[in-house]
Amino acid sequence: MKSAIGLLEMKNITKGILAADAMLKAAPVELVTAQSLCPGKYMVMVAGDVGAVQSAVSSGRAAGGAENIVDEFVLPNLHPNLFPALTGCTEAKQLRSLGLIESYSVASAIIAADTAVKAAAVELLEVRLARGMGGKALVTLSGEVGAVTAAVRAGSSAILDSGFLADQLVLPAPHKELAALVL
């Protein structure tokens, strides 16, 4: 597994593609994803060694223009459950307490998810990335109520100062029919 991921979330598609090209040319990184998001934004995520990812993100920022960036990050030492949650491949057995972190950017949701899952013994269910949600992103997690509360608090705190935190919620005992929506 690569030791870091980097992400640029751009205001428009053309600048996002330009940034993606610059990122891939700048350093030996692997393209994880490059795709359009609602509402007309573009996300580029790369993986690799920390230095290579930092160089790629810096080059992408310069090529796409800082004025076109919605959000960005370089995240070293990812929690291993983050990638399955990003791709919707997490297989939860049961829904215990439910935690939600809603953000206004994809980058902030990923940071919140990584922070949350590192803060407490919770199961990261999904990180839904701004498709069909007006540009917002949503982190869902489950576990014992105390752990979920601690994880949601930690994840929300990690993005609070950025201004990208939209909302947060802990449902201690969600209705059993909710499980079909989140599992």
Backbone as a chain_set.jsonl record, in Angstrom:
{"seq": "MKSAIGLLEMKNITKGILAADAMLKAAPVELVTAQSLCPGKYMVMVAGDVGAVQSAVSSGRAAGGAENIVDEFVLPNLHPNLFPALTGCTEAKQLRSLGLIESYSVASAIIAADTAVKAAAVELLEVRLARGMGGKALVTLSGEVGAVTAAVRAGSSAILDSGFLADQLVLPAPHKELAALVL", "coords": {"N": [[0.832, -1.185, 0.0], [0.435, 2.245, -0.705], [2.07, 5.02, 0.901], [0.875, 7.482, 1.23], [-1.847, 9.686, 0.332], [-2.972, 12.159, -1.967], [-5.039, 14.952, -2.712], [-6.776, 17.032, -4.94], [-9.423, 19.213, -5.152], [-11.267, 20.713, -7.449], [-12.783, 23.75, -8.759], [-13.774, 23.648, -11.337], [-14.132, 21.557, -14.277], [-12.303, 21.571, -16.489], [-9.986, 22.841, -15.462], [-9.451, 20.992, -13.503], [-8.744, 18.693, -14.969], [-6.454, 19.663, -16.195], [-4.883, 20.064, -13.895], [-4.69, 17.399, -13.014], [-3.155, 16.229, -15.043], [-0.745, 17.652, -14.705], [-0.077, 16.795, -12.118], [0.422, 14.058, -12.47], [2.596, 14.119, -14.155], [4.516, 15.327, -12.604], [5.6, 13.745, -10.545], [6.442, 10.401, -9.381], [3.643, 9.032, -8.99], [0.577, 7.244, -8.348], [-2.449, 7.281, -10.096], [-5.375, 7.454, -8.417], [-8.06, 8.229, -8.593], [-9.845, 10.305, -10.879], [-12.262, 12.499, -11.495], [-15.419, 14.0, -12.407], [-17.53, 15.888, -10.239], [-20.543, 16.71, -8.434], [-21.359, 20.122, -7.891], [-20.425, 20.363, -10.899], [-17.73, 20.272, -10.239], [-14.31, 19.031, -9.981], [-12.358, 16.234, -9.128], [-9.18, 15.058, -8.2], [-7.243, 12.374, -7.229], [-4.284, 11.08, -5.952], [-1.8, 8.57, -5.211], [1.075, 7.511, -3.348], [4.543, 7.672, -2.353], [5.173, 9.859, 0.415], [6.672, 12.268, -0.16], [6.578, 12.323, -2.983], [3.821, 12.543, -3.423], [3.317, 14.997, -2.187], [4.774, 16.669, -3.9], [3.383, 16.236, -6.31], [0.783, 17.218, -5.697], [1.395, 19.895, -5.193], [2.323, 20.686, -7.732], [-0.006, 20.254, -9.232], [-1.71, 22.125, -8.051], [-0.416, 24.508, -8.769], [-0.619, 24.376, -11.576], [-3.414, 24.254, -12.039], [-4.266, 26.52, -10.794], [-4.487, 28.406, -7.905], [-6.755, 29.873, -7.296], [-8.789, 28.342, -8.283], [-9.177, 26.186, -6.657], [-11.121, 24.224, -4.532], [-10.74, 22.651, -2.262], [-8.081, 20.806, -0.646], [-5.594, 18.257, 0.081], [-2.787, 16.539, 1.549], [-2.364, 13.427, 2.716], [-0.726, 11.53, 4.88], [0.012, 8.167, 6.027], [-2.504, 6.615, 5.973], [-5.562, 5.305, 7.325], [-6.239, 1.849, 7.1], [-8.897, 1.154, 6.49], [-9.965, 3.17, 5.02], [-9.841, 3.256, 2.137], [-11.605, 1.081, 1.265], [-14.023, 2.199, 2.205], [-14.231, 4.495, 0.671], [-14.729, 3.456, -1.823], [-17.094, 2.176, -1.509], [-17.106, -0.463, -0.695], [-17.248, -1.609, 1.787], [-18.278, -4.052, 4.056], [-20.641, -4.169, 6.23], [-21.734, -5.809, 9.136], [-23.809, -5.471, 11.001], [-25.964, -2.794, 12.004], [-25.17, -0.75, 14.493], [-24.878, 1.792, 16.703], [-25.176, 4.812, 14.852], [-23.139, 7.02, 13.111], [-22.701, 10.187, 11.578], [-21.047, 12.422, 9.422], [-21.24, 15.359, 7.761], [-20.076, 17.207, 5.03], [-18.942, 20.133, 3.201], [-17.092, 19.704, 1.252], [-15.202, 17.327, -0.656], [-12.551, 16.682, 0.02], [-12.414, 17.488, 2.735], [-14.219, 15.692, 3.872], [-12.905, 13.235, 3.563], [-10.652, 13.65, 5.154], [-11.972, 13.974, 7.616], [-13.116, 11.416, 7.876], [-10.82, 9.727, 7.998], [-9.626, 10.718, 10.336], [-11.68, 10.202, 12.199], [-11.941, 7.358, 12.194], [-9.489, 6.651, 13.145], [-9.623, 7.624, 15.701], [-11.337, 6.182, 17.354], [-12.743, 2.934, 18.149], [-14.417, 2.124, 15.672], [-16.552, 1.225, 12.912], [-15.936, 2.096, 9.714], [-18.236, 2.908, 7.405], [-18.943, 4.161, 4.904], [-17.662, 6.634, 2.65], [-19.127, 8.99, 1.07], [-18.888, 10.671, -1.922], [-19.77, 13.543, -3.008], [-21.453, 13.061, -5.244], [-24.414, 13.507, -6.761], [-25.291, 14.945, -4.593], [-25.28, 17.664, -4.45], [-22.678, 18.639, -4.28], [-21.829, 18.15, -1.714], [-20.352, 15.977, 0.808], [-20.426, 12.834, 2.545], [-19.814, 11.089, 5.515], [-20.195, 7.932, 6.91], [-20.483, 5.928, 9.794], [-20.279, 3.2, 12.158], [-20.839, 1.577, 15.342], [-20.23, 0.993, 18.849], [-22.078, 3.181, 20.98], [-20.585, 5.085, 22.532], [-18.047, 5.01, 21.312], [-18.718, 5.749, 18.687], [-19.672, 8.335, 19.141], [-17.302, 9.574, 20.074], [-15.703, 9.268, 17.774], [-17.134, 10.712, 15.798], [-17.044, 13.242, 16.944], [-14.249, 13.706, 16.918], [-13.651, 13.528, 14.13], [-15.27, 15.596, 13.123], [-14.184, 17.798, 14.467], [-11.701, 17.9, 13.27], [-12.156, 19.129, 10.835], [-13.516, 21.425, 11.381], [-12.436, 24.09, 11.659], [-11.875, 24.668, 9.032], [-14.177, 25.472, 7.852], [-15.738, 23.801, 6.371], [-17.391, 21.943, 7.562], [-20.587, 20.723, 7.506], [-22.638, 19.432, 8.968], [-23.287, 17.191, 11.743], [-24.061, 14.025, 13.234], [-25.191, 11.726, 15.683], [-26.797, 8.749, 16.032], [-27.948, 6.941, 18.558], [-29.456, 4.556, 18.682], [-30.456, 3.495, 15.959], [-33.368, 3.018, 13.903], [-34.346, -0.242, 12.791], [-35.034, -0.427, 10.068], [-33.545, 1.534, 8.891], [-31.111, 0.411, 8.435], [-31.05, -0.784, 5.897], [-30.614, 1.412, 4.292], [-28.053, 2.305, 4.881], [-26.276, 0.179, 5.092]], "CA": [[0.0, 0.0, 0.0], [1.167, 3.507, -0.756], [2.113, 5.609, 2.232], [0.141, 8.748, 1.302], [-2.689, 10.1, -0.789], [-3.137, 13.598, -2.117], [-6.253, 15.249, -3.439], [-7.166, 18.39, -5.3], [-10.832, 19.36, -5.515], [-11.251, 21.94, -8.252], [-14.08, 24.379, -9.026], [-14.279, 23.314, -12.665], [-13.623, 20.32, -14.863], [-11.112, 21.778, -17.334], [-8.822, 23.088, -14.588], [-9.184, 19.732, -12.824], [-8.007, 17.822, -15.889], [-5.13, 20.271, -16.307], [-4.172, 19.754, -12.647], [-4.401, 15.958, -13.005], [-2.025, 16.016, -15.954], [0.457, 18.178, -14.045], [0.241, 15.947, -10.966], [0.991, 12.789, -12.938], [3.899, 14.409, -14.78], [5.433, 15.919, -11.631], [6.215, 12.811, -9.595], [5.997, 9.011, -9.561], [2.449, 8.745, -8.2], [-0.457, 6.436, -8.995], [-3.746, 7.943, -10.152], [-6.414, 6.681, -7.731], [-9.284, 8.622, -9.287], [-9.989, 11.647, -11.435], [-13.649, 12.467, -11.952], [-16.254, 15.161, -12.128], [-18.402, 15.796, -9.066], [-21.571, 17.751, -8.395], [-22.0, 20.678, -9.072], [-19.442, 20.77, -11.893], [-16.372, 20.286, -9.694], [-13.476, 17.93, -10.451], [-11.494, 15.721, -8.067], [-8.041, 14.235, -8.593], [-6.594, 11.765, -6.073], [-3.104, 10.288, -6.282], [-1.177, 7.862, -4.091], [2.497, 7.245, -3.509], [5.35, 8.066, -1.207], [4.765, 11.175, 0.904], [7.333, 13.332, -0.914], [6.054, 12.338, -4.353], [2.449, 13.049, -3.361], [3.414, 16.435, -1.911], [5.22, 17.305, -5.138], [2.296, 16.154, -7.282], [-0.282, 18.147, -5.305], [1.921, 21.238, -5.401], [2.326, 20.933, -9.174], [-1.395, 20.361, -9.662], [-2.204, 23.412, -7.559], [0.171, 25.56, -9.611], [-1.159, 24.289, -12.934], [-4.849, 24.548, -12.037], [-4.479, 27.845, -10.234], [-4.983, 28.39, -6.524], [-8.102, 30.455, -7.262], [-9.743, 27.326, -8.741], [-9.193, 25.07, -5.709], [-12.143, 24.199, -3.484], [-10.103, 22.085, -1.081], [-6.963, 19.926, -0.991], [-4.839, 17.697, 1.193], [-1.841, 15.429, 1.46], [-2.678, 12.665, 3.919], [0.156, 10.371, 5.069], [-0.383, 7.139, 7.002], [-3.946, 6.38, 5.92], [-6.143, 4.148, 7.999], [-6.5, 0.859, 6.047], [-10.316, 1.042, 6.153], [-10.415, 4.331, 4.265], [-10.075, 2.953, 0.718], [-12.871, 0.368, 1.057], [-15.145, 3.107, 2.448], [-14.3, 5.411, -0.473], [-15.243, 2.743, -2.993], [-18.373, 1.559, -1.164], [-16.899, -1.911, -0.601], [-17.285, -2.043, 3.177], [-19.382, -4.963, 4.34], [-21.009, -4.094, 7.635], [-22.538, -6.95, 9.57], [-25.02, -4.966, 11.643], [-25.948, -1.373, 12.31], [-25.327, -0.465, 15.912], [-25.053, 3.242, 16.68], [-24.846, 5.372, 13.544], [-22.531, 8.341, 13.129], [-22.661, 10.854, 10.285], [-20.363, 13.709, 9.314], [-21.57, 15.933, 6.461], [-19.167, 18.315, 4.747], [-19.13, 20.859, 1.951], [-16.047, 19.355, 0.289], [-14.745, 15.937, -0.675], [-11.297, 16.593, 0.769], [-12.672, 17.561, 4.179], [-14.875, 14.443, 4.292], [-11.885, 12.191, 3.654], [-9.878, 13.965, 6.362], [-12.833, 13.663, 8.768], [-13.239, 9.957, 7.976], [-9.548, 9.175, 8.46], [-9.478, 11.116, 11.739], [-12.698, 9.513, 13.001], [-11.665, 5.928, 12.327], [-8.281, 6.532, 13.968], [-9.895, 8.115, 17.051], [-12.126, 5.262, 18.18], [-12.996, 1.611, 17.563], [-15.657, 2.184, 14.904], [-16.512, 0.656, 11.573], [-16.176, 3.102, 8.695], [-19.129, 2.279, 6.444], [-18.83, 4.752, 3.572], [-17.38, 8.047, 2.451], [-19.845, 9.297, -0.18], [-18.164, 11.819, -2.443], [-20.333, 14.645, -3.789], [-22.169, 12.684, -6.461], [-25.843, 13.559, -6.508], [-25.555, 15.551, -3.285], [-25.038, 19.102, -4.524], [-21.304, 18.963, -3.94], [-21.491, 17.763, -0.344], [-19.832, 14.632, 1.016], [-20.979, 12.277, 3.769], [-19.109, 9.988, 6.161], [-21.055, 7.138, 7.793], [-19.76, 4.945, 10.585], [-21.101, 2.482, 13.123], [-20.129, 0.963, 16.46], [-20.837, 1.264, 20.144], [-22.452, 4.594, 21.026], [-19.485, 5.908, 23.035], [-17.007, 5.07, 20.282], [-19.247, 6.538, 17.572], [-19.688, 9.727, 19.592], [-15.911, 10.05, 20.079], [-15.224, 9.332, 16.394], [-17.8, 11.84, 15.129], [-16.481, 14.464, 17.54], [-12.879, 13.882, 16.422], [-13.697, 13.811, 12.702], [-15.848, 16.932, 12.932], [-13.2, 18.776, 14.949], [-10.589, 17.975, 12.318], [-12.504, 20.001, 9.699], [-14.31, 22.545, 11.858], [-11.799, 25.377, 11.361], [-11.831, 24.898, 7.579], [-15.465, 25.992, 7.418], [-16.379, 22.822, 5.504], [-18.304, 21.073, 8.305], [-21.99, 21.085, 7.292], [-23.412, 18.946, 10.107], [-22.87, 15.916, 12.321], [-25.17, 13.378, 13.919], [-25.024, 10.392, 16.253], [-28.05, 8.08, 16.391], [-27.547, 5.852, 19.448], [-30.183, 3.313, 18.392], [-31.239, 3.741, 14.747], [-34.439, 2.064, 13.577], [-33.803, -1.346, 11.998], [-35.24, -0.202, 8.645], [-32.475, 2.399, 8.415], [-29.968, -0.426, 8.052], [-31.075, -0.981, 4.444], [-30.122, 2.622, 3.645], [-26.655, 2.589, 5.168], [-25.421, -1.013, 5.054]], "C": [[0.876, 1.248, 0.0], [1.09, 4.181, 0.615], [1.339, 6.915, 2.353], [-0.814, 8.874, 0.124], [-2.744, 11.617, -0.791], [-4.349, 13.857, -2.982], [-6.334, 16.733, -3.735], [-8.625, 18.333, -5.71], [-10.957, 20.732, -6.168], [-12.665, 22.451, -8.515], [-14.646, 24.006, -10.393], [-13.518, 22.151, -13.273], [-12.347, 20.544, -15.666], [-9.862, 22.021, -16.498], [-8.458, 21.816, -13.821], [-8.394, 18.771, -13.695], [-6.594, 18.349, -16.098], [-4.287, 19.949, -15.072], [-3.789, 18.281, -12.589], [-3.195, 15.643, -13.878], [-0.715, 16.479, -15.309], [0.885, 17.302, -12.874], [0.937, 14.661, -11.401], [2.357, 12.97, -13.582], [4.945, 14.839, -13.758], [6.198, 14.907, -10.793], [5.703, 11.397, -9.861], [4.854, 8.652, -8.599], [1.488, 7.905, -9.034], [-1.767, 7.219, -8.963], [-4.789, 7.023, -9.518], [-7.761, 6.958, -8.389], [-9.153, 10.046, -9.795], [-11.379, 11.667, -12.048], [-14.374, 13.763, -11.642], [-17.185, 14.838, -10.964], [-19.496, 16.848, -9.207], [-21.024, 18.923, -7.609], [-20.947, 21.213, -10.043], [-18.033, 20.923, -11.366], [-15.604, 19.099, -10.278], [-12.517, 17.546, -9.341], [-10.395, 14.862, -8.677], [-7.401, 13.706, -7.319], [-5.451, 10.893, -6.558], [-2.566, 9.635, -5.016], [0.29, 7.628, -4.397], [3.241, 7.546, -2.231], [5.019, 9.509, -0.845], [5.385, 12.305, 0.076], [6.812, 13.458, -2.341], [4.639, 12.907, -4.387], [2.454, 14.551, -3.085], [3.816, 17.198, -3.167], [4.111, 17.333, -6.18], [1.189, 17.15, -6.959], [0.163, 19.588, -5.522], [1.911, 21.609, -6.884], [0.912, 21.08, -9.725], [-2.017, 21.681, -9.256], [-1.695, 24.552, -8.438], [-0.439, 25.556, -11.012], [-2.621, 24.697, -12.997], [-5.188, 25.927, -11.528], [-5.129, 27.786, -8.862], [-6.402, 28.941, -6.427], [-9.186, 29.465, -7.688], [-9.872, 26.143, -7.782], [-10.3, 25.258, -4.682], [-11.497, 23.742, -2.185], [-8.996, 21.149, -1.55], [-6.38, 19.32, 0.266], [-3.746, 16.779, 0.684], [-2.0, 14.704, 2.785], [-1.749, 11.452, 4.01], [-0.467, 9.376, 6.052], [-1.897, 6.933, 7.097], [-4.369, 5.208, 6.785], [-6.512, 3.142, 6.908], [-7.975, 0.713, 5.656], [-10.823, 2.189, 5.288], [-10.716, 3.99, 2.809], [-11.334, 2.125, 0.485], [-14.098, 1.27, 1.263], [-15.324, 4.091, 1.297], [-14.93, 4.748, -1.695], [-16.567, 2.04, -2.721], [-18.286, 0.053, -1.024], [-16.883, -2.432, 0.831], [-18.494, -2.936, 3.393], [-19.659, -4.96, 5.837], [-21.929, -5.262, 7.98], [-23.873, -6.497, 10.163], [-24.856, -3.485, 11.902], [-26.192, -1.205, 13.804], [-25.642, 1.025, 16.011], [-24.576, 3.74, 15.328], [-24.283, 6.766, 13.72], [-22.445, 8.892, 11.726], [-21.891, 12.162, 10.413], [-20.61, 14.19, 7.893], [-20.665, 17.141, 6.227], [-19.472, 18.934, 3.387], [-18.048, 20.56, 0.922], [-15.661, 17.886, 0.44], [-13.499, 15.78, 0.186], [-11.548, 16.601, 2.27], [-13.367, 16.293, 4.684], [-13.863, 13.32, 4.457], [-11.017, 12.408, 4.897], [-10.69, 13.609, 7.609], [-12.951, 12.157, 8.97], [-11.97, 9.327, 8.525], [-9.334, 9.493, 9.94], [-10.435, 10.335, 12.633], [-12.34, 8.057, 13.244], [-10.375, 5.669, 13.119], [-8.547, 6.882, 15.433], [-10.601, 7.114, 17.946], [-12.361, 3.96, 17.421], [-14.373, 1.605, 16.901], [-15.441, 1.519, 13.559], [-16.873, 1.764, 10.588], [-16.992, 2.451, 7.592], [-18.941, 2.825, 5.038], [-18.386, 6.2, 3.679], [-17.966, 8.359, 1.075], [-19.365, 10.648, -0.679], [-18.938, 12.662, -3.462], [-20.973, 14.259, -5.115], [-23.653, 12.626, -6.123], [-26.211, 14.182, -5.176], [-25.228, 17.049, -3.29], [-23.648, 19.516, -4.114], [-20.892, 18.617, -2.525], [-20.923, 16.349, -0.324], [-20.304, 14.158, 2.388], [-20.159, 11.083, 4.243], [-20.115, 9.26, 7.046], [-20.203, 6.101, 8.508], [-20.677, 4.344, 11.626], [-20.218, 1.888, 14.215], [-20.899, 1.197, 17.74], [-21.028, 2.776, 20.288], [-21.323, 5.506, 21.519], [-18.378, 6.084, 22.003], [-17.464, 5.917, 19.101], [-19.253, 8.021, 17.93], [-18.279, 10.32, 19.568], [-15.382, 10.214, 18.656], [-15.837, 10.512, 15.644], [-17.254, 13.165, 15.653], [-15.081, 14.741, 16.983], [-12.868, 14.249, 14.935], [-14.233, 15.2, 12.409], [-14.879, 18.018, 13.362], [-12.067, 18.97, 13.964], [-10.877, 18.916, 11.154], [-13.27, 21.253, 10.102], [-13.724, 23.894, 11.451], [-11.744, 25.69, 9.868], [-13.114, 25.541, 7.066], [-16.242, 25.022, 6.54], [-17.323, 21.869, 6.244], [-19.73, 21.57, 8.109], [-22.838, 20.669, 8.493], [-22.816, 17.628, 10.593], [-24.052, 15.347, 13.104], [-24.716, 12.047, 14.482], [-26.423, 9.894, 16.605], [-27.686, 6.874, 17.249], [-28.21, 4.513, 19.115], [-31.053, 3.526, 17.149], [-32.273, 2.631, 14.515], [-33.887, 0.99, 12.652], [-34.003, -1.161, 10.502], [-34.208, 0.769, 8.047], [-31.278, 1.593, 7.925], [-29.908, -0.638, 6.55], [-30.519, 0.236, 3.704], [-28.624, 2.825, 3.808], [-25.733, 1.371, 5.152], [-25.245, -1.501, 3.634]], "O": [[1.929, 1.283, 0.637], [0.161, 3.94, 1.386], [1.158, 7.416, 3.463], [-0.625, 8.261, -0.927], [-2.584, 12.267, 0.242], [-4.657, 13.076, -3.883], [-6.007, 17.574, -2.898], [-9.016, 17.497, -6.525], [-10.777, 21.766, -5.525], [-13.626, 21.681, -8.496], [-15.86, 24.043, -10.591], [-12.415, 21.809, -12.846], [-11.398, 19.772, -15.531], [-8.8, 21.472, -16.79], [-7.286, 21.587, -13.521], [-7.475, 18.106, -13.215], [-5.643, 17.57, -16.17], [-3.112, 19.602, -15.192], [-2.684, 17.945, -12.161], [-2.318, 14.874, -13.484], [0.296, 15.778, -15.365], [2.078, 17.09, -12.661], [1.913, 14.229, -10.787], [3.184, 12.058, -13.551], [6.143, 14.728, -14.02], [7.323, 15.176, -10.372], [4.659, 11.214, -10.488], [5.071, 8.054, -7.545], [1.576, 7.864, -10.261], [-2.149, 7.756, -7.923], [-5.053, 5.935, -10.03], [-8.51, 6.033, -8.703], [-8.446, 10.873, -9.218], [-11.651, 10.943, -13.006], [-13.997, 14.515, -10.743], [-17.568, 13.69, -10.739], [-19.378, 17.77, -10.014], [-20.244, 18.69, -6.686], [-20.619, 22.398, -10.004], [-17.219, 21.623, -11.967], [-16.176, 18.267, -10.982], [-11.932, 18.409, -8.687], [-10.65, 14.041, -9.558], [-7.053, 14.48, -6.427], [-5.62, 10.07, -7.459], [-2.838, 10.082, -3.902], [0.694, 7.555, -5.557], [2.646, 7.662, -1.159], [4.627, 10.293, -1.71], [4.67, 13.214, -0.344], [6.626, 14.565, -2.846], [4.302, 13.674, -5.288], [1.678, 15.294, -3.686], [3.257, 18.255, -3.46], [3.92, 18.342, -6.859], [0.709, 17.852, -7.849], [-0.622, 20.413, -5.99], [1.533, 22.723, -7.245], [0.659, 21.927, -10.581], [-2.764, 22.287, -10.024], [-2.454, 25.449, -8.805], [-0.739, 26.613, -11.567], [-3.026, 25.411, -13.915], [-6.27, 26.448, -11.795], [-6.19, 27.188, -8.688], [-7.171, 28.517, -5.564], [-10.372, 29.719, -7.479], [-10.603, 25.196, -8.069], [-10.407, 26.306, -4.045], [-11.679, 24.363, -1.137], [-8.97, 20.744, -2.712], [-6.628, 19.794, 1.374], [-3.778, 16.308, -0.453], [-1.798, 15.288, 3.849], [-1.95, 10.461, 3.308], [-1.369, 9.726, 6.814], [-2.487, 7.062, 8.169], [-3.625, 4.242, 6.955], [-7.051, 3.544, 5.877], [-8.267, 0.192, 4.58], [-11.98, 2.184, 4.868], [-11.756, 4.4, 2.292], [-12.087, 2.445, -0.435], [-15.101, 1.116, 0.566], [-16.449, 4.478, 0.983], [-15.586, 5.408, -2.5], [-17.108, 1.378, -3.607], [-19.284, -0.644, -1.212], [-16.535, -3.591, 1.058], [-19.601, -2.613, 2.962], [-18.999, -5.656, 6.608], [-22.795, -5.641, 7.191], [-24.925, -7.064, 9.866], [-23.736, -2.983, 12.005], [-27.28, -1.482, 14.307], [-26.628, 1.465, 15.421], [-23.674, 3.156, 14.728], [-24.878, 7.601, 14.402], [-22.15, 8.157, 10.783], [-22.058, 12.908, 11.377], [-20.239, 13.518, 6.93], [-20.504, 17.99, 7.104], [-20.157, 18.348, 2.548], [-18.083, 21.111, -0.178], [-15.78, 17.296, 1.514], [-13.405, 14.85, 0.987], [-10.957, 15.805, 3.001], [-13.124, 15.868, 5.814], [-13.96, 12.534, 5.4], [-10.689, 11.456, 5.604], [-10.162, 13.014, 8.548], [-12.894, 11.674, 10.101], [-12.033, 8.484, 9.42], [-8.908, 8.629, 10.706], [-10.046, 9.863, 13.702], [-12.426, 7.573, 14.373], [-10.198, 4.594, 13.691], [-7.783, 6.483, 16.313], [-10.481, 7.185, 19.169], [-12.196, 3.899, 16.202], [-15.358, 1.147, 17.481], [-14.312, 1.284, 13.128], [-17.98, 2.303, 10.624], [-16.508, 1.546, 6.913], [-18.795, 2.059, 4.085], [-18.685, 6.897, 4.649], [-17.373, 8.032, 0.047], [-19.422, 11.646, 0.041], [-18.756, 12.488, -4.667], [-21.02, 15.082, -6.029], [-24.092, 11.81, -5.311], [-27.317, 13.975, -4.678], [-24.934, 17.626, -2.242], [-23.451, 20.637, -3.644], [-19.725, 18.772, -2.166], [-21.004, 15.619, -1.312], [-20.551, 14.966, 3.283], [-19.849, 10.18, 3.465], [-20.811, 9.889, 7.843], [-19.322, 5.48, 7.914], [-21.725, 4.906, 11.944], [-19.011, 1.72, 14.036], [-22.076, 1.556, 17.716], [-20.227, 3.558, 19.774], [-21.13, 6.592, 20.972], [-17.837, 7.178, 21.842], [-16.69, 6.712, 18.57], [-18.882, 8.863, 17.112], [-18.084, 11.44, 19.095], [-14.69, 11.189, 18.36], [-15.133, 11.231, 14.934], [-17.029, 14.098, 14.883], [-14.765, 15.874, 16.62], [-12.161, 15.17, 14.526], [-13.71, 15.902, 11.543], [-14.764, 19.047, 12.697], [-11.531, 20.071, 13.833], [-9.948, 19.448, 10.546], [-13.635, 22.057, 9.245], [-14.448, 24.753, 10.948], [-11.583, 26.848, 9.482], [-13.136, 26.093, 5.966], [-17.297, 25.378, 6.015], [-17.993, 21.06, 5.602], [-20.059, 22.694, 8.49], [-23.656, 21.449, 8.98], [-21.958, 17.035, 9.939], [-24.921, 16.083, 13.573], [-23.95, 11.323, 13.847], [-27.144, 10.53, 17.373], [-27.168, 5.885, 16.73], [-27.589, 3.459, 19.254], [-32.262, 3.719, 17.273], [-32.067, 1.475, 14.883], [-33.04, 1.284, 11.808], [-33.212, -1.691, 9.721], [-34.028, 0.81, 6.83], [-30.517, 2.064, 7.08], [-28.818, -0.668, 5.98], [-30.004, 0.096, 2.595], [-27.99, 3.453, 2.96], [-24.513, 1.531, 5.197], [-24.556, -2.495, 3.404]]}, "num_chains": 1, "name": "protein.A"}
